[in-house]
């Protein structure tokens, strides 16, 4: 199915405009798993790229394949507010189809490999944009008592990340799920839990 022309044109225009923010640097972390927290950033650190159409995935047949559009739009608005005197670095760590527990210390393998290494430095993280939850819709049928606990899990993850990164007041944006999901009841339930 082909996307409507207006969506394609808007995405193309957005990708082309990315070069107007050369003080934004982008790094996309490759999916990785570890049973223990990795403590060496050199093991996972991708190279930094200056904001551009290519860095955001503009040379792919589907725009935004290489980097998170949500992360980019958040940073772009922040860059517009702060101006070019404040450099911004975006680190994209995402894996589709994963529950929130995979990103929560100490037992998430994705947390161990894709988040924990950044806590040891040498850079300082000041904020996070969280866009996840599709895999948590409806909970787990075999664990009915634990369903509807996304609020608790999300709050615990935020507190743990702030603690690990030693930034107790780190900015933490929660992006509520879009309306693409076919069961509006489950979507509304999870959105309420995210709120």
C-alpha positions as CSV (number, residue, x, y, z in Angstrom):
1,X,0.0,0.0,0.0
2,X,1.4,3.4,-1.0
3,X,1.3,6.3,1.6
4,X,-0.8,9.3,0.7
5,X,1.2,11.9,-1.2
6,X,0.9,14.5,1.6
7,X,2.5,12.2,4.1
8,X,5.4,11.3,1.7
9,X,5.9,15.0,0.8
10,X,5.9,16.1,4.5
11,X,8.4,13.3,5.4
12,X,10.6,14.3,2.5
13,X,10.5,17.9,3.5
14,X,11.3,17.1,7.1
15,X,14.3,14.9,6.1
16,X,15.6,17.6,3.8
17,X,15.3,20.2,6.6
18,X,17.4,18.2,9.0
19,X,20.6,19.7,7.6
20,X,19.5,23.0,9.1
21,X,20.4,21.7,12.5
22,X,24.2,20.9,12.2
23,X,24.7,21.3,16.0
24,X,22.5,18.1,16.5
25,X,24.4,14.9,16.5
26,X,22.8,11.5,16.0
27,X,23.8,8.0,17.1
28,X,21.7,4.9,16.6
29,X,22.6,2.0,18.8
30,X,22.4,-1.5,17.1
31,X,20.2,-4.0,18.8
32,X,22.2,-5.9,21.3
33,X,21.5,-8.2,24.3
34,X,23.5,-9.1,27.4
35,X,22.7,-11.0,30.6
36,X,24.8,-8.7,32.6
37,X,25.1,-4.9,32.5
38,X,27.8,-3.8,30.1
39,X,30.2,-1.3,31.6
40,X,32.2,-0.3,28.6
41,X,30.7,2.3,26.3
42,X,33.2,1.4,23.6
43,X,31.5,-2.0,23.1
44,X,28.2,-0.4,21.9
45,X,28.9,3.2,21.1
46,X,28.0,4.0,17.5
47,X,29.6,6.8,15.6
48,X,28.1,10.3,15.8
49,X,26.7,11.8,12.7
50,X,25.7,15.4,12.0
51,X,22.0,15.8,11.5
52,X,21.1,15.3,7.8
53,X,18.7,13.4,5.6
54,X,21.1,10.5,5.4
55,X,21.6,10.3,9.1
56,X,17.9,10.1,9.7
57,X,17.4,7.4,7.1
58,X,16.4,9.6,4.2
59,X,18.2,7.3,1.7
60,X,16.0,4.3,2.6
61,X,12.8,3.5,0.8
62,X,10.9,4.0,4.1
63,X,11.8,7.2,5.8
64,X,12.9,7.0,9.5
65,X,14.1,3.4,9.2
66,X,17.5,4.4,10.5
67,X,16.5,6.7,13.4
68,X,13.5,7.4,15.6
69,X,11.2,10.1,14.2
70,X,9.9,10.6,17.7
71,X,13.4,11.3,19.1
72,X,14.2,13.6,16.1
73,X,11.1,15.7,16.5
74,X,11.6,16.1,20.2
75,X,15.2,17.2,19.7
76,X,14.3,19.4,16.8
77,X,11.8,21.4,18.9
78,X,14.3,21.6,21.7
79,X,17.0,22.9,19.3
80,X,14.6,25.5,18.0
81,X,14.0,26.7,21.6
82,X,17.6,26.6,22.8
83,X,19.2,27.8,19.6
84,X,22.5,26.7,17.9
85,X,24.6,27.7,20.9
86,X,23.6,24.5,22.7
87,X,24.8,21.3,21.1
88,X,22.5,18.3,21.3
89,X,23.3,14.6,21.0
90,X,20.6,12.1,20.3
91,X,21.1,8.4,21.1
92,X,18.5,6.1,19.6
93,X,18.1,2.8,21.5
94,X,15.0,1.0,20.4
95,X,13.9,-2.5,19.5
96,X,10.3,-3.1,18.3
97,X,8.0,-5.6,19.9
98,X,9.5,-5.5,23.4
99,X,7.8,-5.1,26.8
100,X,8.8,-2.4,29.2
101,X,10.5,-4.9,31.5
102,X,13.2,-5.5,28.8
103,X,14.3,-1.9,29.4
104,X,14.2,-1.9,33.2
105,X,17.2,-2.7,35.3
106,X,18.4,-5.1,36.5
107,X,16.8,-7.9,34.4
108,X,16.1,-6.3,31.1
109,X,18.7,-7.9,28.5
110,X,18.2,-4.9,26.3
111,X,18.8,-2.5,29.3
112,X,22.0,-4.3,30.1
113,X,23.4,-4.0,26.5
114,X,21.8,-0.8,25.2
115,X,21.3,1.5,28.2
116,X,23.7,0.5,31.0
117,X,26.9,1.3,29.0
118,X,25.8,5.0,28.7
119,X,25.6,5.3,32.5
120,X,29.3,4.9,32.9
121,X,30.1,7.9,30.7
122,X,32.1,9.8,29.6
123,X,29.1,11.8,28.4
124,X,26.2,13.1,30.5
125,X,22.6,12.4,29.6
126,X,20.1,15.0,30.7
127,X,16.8,13.6,29.4
128,X,14.9,10.7,27.9
129,X,12.0,10.3,25.4
130,X,10.1,7.1,26.0
131,X,7.8,5.8,23.2
132,X,6.9,2.2,24.0
133,X,3.9,0.1,25.1
134,X,2.5,-1.8,22.1
135,X,3.8,-5.0,23.5
136,X,2.2,-4.3,26.9
137,X,-1.3,-3.8,25.5
138,X,-3.7,-6.3,27.2
139,X,-1.1,-7.6,29.6
140,X,-0.1,-11.2,29.8
141,X,-3.1,-13.7,29.9
142,X,-1.0,-16.1,32.1
143,X,-0.3,-13.4,34.7
144,X,-3.7,-11.8,35.2
145,X,-2.7,-10.3,38.6
146,X,0.2,-8.4,37.0
147,X,-1.8,-6.9,34.2
148,X,-2.6,-3.2,34.4
149,X,0.7,-2.6,36.2
150,X,2.3,-0.5,33.4
151,X,2.0,2.7,35.6
152,X,4.1,1.0,38.4
153,X,6.6,-0.5,36.0
154,X,7.0,2.8,34.0
155,X,7.4,4.8,37.2
156,X,10.0,2.4,38.6
157,X,11.9,2.4,35.3
158,X,12.1,6.3,35.4
159,X,13.3,6.3,39.0
160,X,15.9,3.6,38.2
161,X,17.2,5.3,35.1
162,X,17.5,8.7,36.9
163,X,19.4,6.9,39.7
164,X,21.7,5.0,37.4
165,X,22.6,8.1,35.4
166,X,22.9,10.1,38.6
167,X,20.5,12.8,37.3
168,X,17.6,12.8,39.8
169,X,15.7,15.5,37.9
170,X,16.4,14.2,34.4
171,X,13.7,15.2,31.8
172,X,11.6,12.2,31.0
173,X,9.0,12.6,28.2
174,X,6.4,9.9,27.7
175,X,4.9,9.7,24.3
176,X,1.5,8.1,24.4
177,X,0.7,5.4,21.9
178,X,-0.8,6.4,18.6
179,X,-4.3,5.3,17.7
180,X,-3.2,2.7,15.1
181,X,-4.1,-0.2,17.4
182,X,-7.3,-2.0,16.5
183,X,-8.7,-2.5,20.1
184,X,-9.6,1.0,21.4
185,X,-10.4,-0.4,24.8
186,X,-6.9,-1.8,25.4
187,X,-5.3,1.3,23.8
188,X,-7.3,3.6,26.1
189,X,-6.4,1.5,29.1
190,X,-2.7,1.6,28.4
191,X,-2.8,5.3,27.6
192,X,-4.3,5.9,31.0
193,X,-1.6,3.9,32.6
194,X,1.1,5.9,30.7
195,X,-0.5,9.1,31.9
